[in-house]
Every structure is written in C-alpha cells, then in structure tokens.
C-alpha cells in the first residue's frame, strides 16, 4: 500500500470529525438573529463563512470521499451542542431546514 493511499484512508475516516469541529467552532459564535436573517434573505452560508473555513473544506473535501454523511440531520445534530438555539431554528422552522439543505448542497458543490 502506498503512503498516499494510507493517508487518504485516514483522512476519509477522520474527516467528518474535522468538519464537525470546524462546524462547532463556527456555530458557537453565530447569533440566532443572524441565522434567521440568513434564512429569510436566502443568503449563502458558504459566502458567510470566514475564508479559513472555506479553504480548509476545499482542501480536505476531495480527500474525504463521498460526502453522504454531510446531511441536514448530521449538521443539526452537530450544531446542537455548539448552539442549541440555532439548531432549534432548523428543527422547528421548515423554511430553515430547507435553507440548510440547500446550503449543504452548495458547500458540497463548492468543494468539488
């Protein structure tokens, strides 16, 4: 087995944990009112993220393999610990959940 293949396997195995950590860090500072505004105005979550998060995701996403695990439910579950109020927005507001789904697809597309 080549070292590159081994590293790709390690990244694919631990990638969701890395993304989870970045998501939690980002969500910790997010205000509920800002999240409501983003959903109401259909703003791009990808565009609202600091450049450092976008660059890390662009770099590592192709190494993670299929991003099937990156779903609305996964994002809400992981946001719940960092920011329960914002997570509840996506759980209790259908428009918020739909918006989050669109944002996840945009992020997946931007990382390709």
Secondary structure, DSSP 8 states (H G I E B T S, - for coil): --HHHHHHHHHHHHHHHHHHHHHHHHHHT--HHHHHHHHHTT--HHHHS-HHHHHHHHHHHTTS---TT--HHHHHHHHHHH-HHHHHHHHH-HHHHHHHHHHHHHHHHHT-
